[in-house]
Amino acid sequence: MLHAATVSDVSTDFSADEVVREVTNTLAEKFPGLDRSTVEEIARDEVDKYVGRPVRDYIAVLAQRDAKRRLKQL
């Protein structure tokens, strides 16, 4: 689960790579049967689609939600 500090950190000093790592770590635990590289690829896709959009404060939460939805379909 993402911690409030992570979301706060995103709003002040955004790092897409850091968010991808956080989302990947969280979802890799929830989907242990999937290859970690698959989880990371999907996490990166989802983070990338929000970069540069006005939802910067919520990228981690939105990307995790969307990635989780995609991973459930695998």
Secondary structure, 3 states (H helix, E strand, C coil): CCCHHHHHHHHHCCCHHHHHHHHHHHHHHHCCCCCHHHHHHHHHHHHHHHCCCCCHHHHHHHHHHHHHHHHHCC
